[in-house]
Amino acid sequence: MAATTFAETRSVKFEALDPSIVSDAIPAFFIGRNVAGFWVAREATGRIGGLFLRKNSALSFAREQSWPGGCATIFPSERFELDLKNSGNRFAQHLSPLVRRATGLWFRIARLLVHPFRSRDFSHL
């Protein structure tokens, strides 16, 4: 399974839910993961969003932001990046670039371990 890079992340269409399904008065939050594997919570209209280390933290953030009425949650199958100022876990924001670099390095090492002699010619042995 290949790693998804930032450039390959699909663009999730952030838009309000169909009013015939969910009332416009109910805020909607997209909850999912970014390329680095952190959880992202983003309000559908772009009012607020944040990065989190845990799924429960992202869900709690969405509930707190829509208190007392609650909110609808949407879980896109694609990974997406937070395109707003991070109002969530500040630690996750600083860890994200490090995790991306470490993940890229890990995949390069794993590829080397799987095929360590691929580029060497041992026909003379």
LINHU-V7674 format. One record per residue. N is the residue number from 1. RES is the residue in one letter. SS is DSSP state (hx for helix, st for strand, lp for the rest). PHI is phi as a letter, one per 20 degrees, with the letter a starting at -180 (none if undefined). D_CENTER is the distance of its C-alpha to the mean C-alpha in whole Angstrom. Layout:
# LINHU-V7674
n:N res:RES ss:SS phi:PHI d_center:D_CENTER
n:N res:RES ss:SS phi:PHI d_center:D_CENTER
This chain:
# LINHU-V7674
n:1 res:M ss:lp phi:none d_center:18
n:2 res:A ss:lp phi:e d_center:16
n:3 res:A ss:lp phi:f d_center:13
n:4 res:T ss:lp phi:e d_center:11
n:5 res:T ss:lp phi:e d_center:11
n:6 res:F ss:hx phi:g d_center:10
n:7 res:A ss:hx phi:f d_center:13
n:8 res:E ss:hx phi:e d_center:13
n:9 res:T ss:lp phi:f d_center:9
n:10 res:R ss:lp phi:f d_center:11
n:11 res:S ss:lp phi:e d_center:11
n:12 res:V ss:lp phi:e d_center:11
n:13 res:K ss:lp phi:e d_center:14
n:14 res:F ss:lp phi:e d_center:14
n:15 res:E ss:lp phi:b d_center:17
n:16 res:A ss:lp phi:f d_center:20
n:17 res:L ss:lp phi:f d_center:20
n:18 res:D ss:lp phi:f d_center:24
n:19 res:P ss:lp phi:f d_center:26
n:20 res:S ss:lp phi:f d_center:29
n:21 res:I ss:lp phi:d d_center:26
n:22 res:V ss:lp phi:c d_center:25
n:23 res:S ss:lp phi:g d_center:27
n:24 res:D ss:lp phi:f d_center:26
n:25 res:A ss:lp phi:f d_center:26
n:26 res:I ss:lp phi:e d_center:23
n:27 res:P ss:st phi:f d_center:20
n:28 res:A ss:st phi:d d_center:17
n:29 res:F ss:st phi:c d_center:13
n:30 res:F ss:st phi:e d_center:10
n:31 res:I ss:st phi:c d_center:8
n:32 res:G ss:st phi:a d_center:5
n:33 res:R ss:st phi:d d_center:2
n:34 res:N ss:lp phi:e d_center:2
n:35 res:V ss:lp phi:f d_center:5
n:36 res:A ss:lp phi:f d_center:7
n:37 res:G ss:lp phi:n d_center:6
n:38 res:F ss:lp phi:e d_center:5
n:39 res:W ss:st phi:e d_center:5
n:40 res:V ss:st phi:c d_center:5
n:41 res:A ss:st phi:c d_center:9
n:42 res:R ss:st phi:c d_center:10
n:43 res:E ss:st phi:f d_center:14
n:44 res:A ss:lp phi:g d_center:15
n:45 res:T ss:lp phi:e d_center:18
n:46 res:G ss:lp phi:n d_center:16
n:47 res:R ss:lp phi:f d_center:18
n:48 res:I ss:lp phi:b d_center:15
n:49 res:G ss:st phi:a d_center:12
n:50 res:G ss:st phi:a d_center:10
n:51 res:L ss:st phi:d d_center:8
n:52 res:F ss:st phi:b d_center:9
n:53 res:L ss:lp phi:e d_center:10
n:54 res:R ss:lp phi:c d_center:11
n:55 res:K ss:hx phi:f d_center:11
n:56 res:N ss:hx phi:g d_center:14
n:57 res:S ss:hx phi:f d_center:13
n:58 res:A ss:hx phi:f d_center:11
n:59 res:L ss:hx phi:f d_center:14
n:60 res:S ss:hx phi:f d_center:16
n:61 res:F ss:hx phi:g d_center:15
n:62 res:A ss:hx phi:f d_center:15
n:63 res:R ss:hx phi:f d_center:19
n:64 res:E ss:hx phi:f d_center:20
n:65 res:Q ss:hx phi:f d_center:19
n:66 res:S ss:lp phi:d d_center:21
n:67 res:W ss:lp phi:f d_center:24
n:68 res:P ss:lp phi:e d_center:26
n:69 res:G ss:lp phi:e d_center:26
n:70 res:G ss:lp phi:n d_center:23
n:71 res:C ss:st phi:b d_center:20
n:72 res:A ss:st phi:e d_center:18
n:73 res:T ss:st phi:d d_center:15
n:74 res:I ss:st phi:d d_center:13
n:75 res:F ss:lp phi:d d_center:11
n:76 res:P ss:lp phi:f d_center:10
n:77 res:S ss:lp phi:f d_center:10
n:78 res:E ss:lp phi:e d_center:9
n:79 res:R ss:lp phi:f d_center:5
n:80 res:F ss:lp phi:b d_center:5
n:81 res:E ss:lp phi:d d_center:5
n:82 res:L ss:lp phi:f d_center:7
n:83 res:D ss:lp phi:d d_center:11
n:84 res:L ss:lp phi:c d_center:13
n:85 res:K ss:lp phi:f d_center:15
n:86 res:N ss:lp phi:f d_center:13
n:87 res:S ss:lp phi:d d_center:15
n:88 res:G ss:lp phi:d d_center:13
n:89 res:N ss:lp phi:f d_center:13
n:90 res:R ss:hx phi:f d_center:15
n:91 res:F ss:hx phi:f d_center:15
n:92 res:A ss:hx phi:f d_center:11
n:93 res:Q ss:hx phi:f d_center:12
n:94 res:H ss:hx phi:e d_center:14
n:95 res:L ss:hx phi:f d_center:13
n:96 res:S ss:hx phi:g d_center:10
n:97 res:P ss:hx phi:f d_center:13
n:98 res:L ss:hx phi:f d_center:15
n:99 res:V ss:hx phi:f d_center:12
n:100 res:R ss:hx phi:f d_center:12
n:101 res:R ss:hx phi:f d_center:16
n:102 res:A ss:hx phi:f d_center:16
n:103 res:T ss:hx phi:f d_center:14
n:104 res:G ss:hx phi:f d_center:16
n:105 res:L ss:hx phi:f d_center:19
n:106 res:W ss:hx phi:f d_center:19
n:107 res:F ss:hx phi:f d_center:19
n:108 res:R ss:hx phi:f d_center:22
n:109 res:I ss:hx phi:f d_center:24
n:110 res:A ss:hx phi:f d_center:23
n:111 res:R ss:hx phi:f d_center:24
n:112 res:L ss:hx phi:f d_center:27
n:113 res:L ss:hx phi:f d_center:28
n:114 res:V ss:hx phi:f d_center:28
n:115 res:H ss:lp phi:c d_center:30
n:116 res:P ss:lp phi:f d_center:32
n:117 res:F ss:lp phi:d d_center:35
n:118 res:R ss:lp phi:g d_center:34
n:119 res:S ss:lp phi:e d_center:35
n:120 res:R ss:lp phi:d d_center:38
n:121 res:D ss:lp phi:d d_center:42
n:122 res:F ss:lp phi:d d_center:44
n:123 res:S ss:lp phi:f d_center:46
n:124 res:H ss:lp phi:f d_center:49
n:125 res:L ss:lp phi:e d_center:49
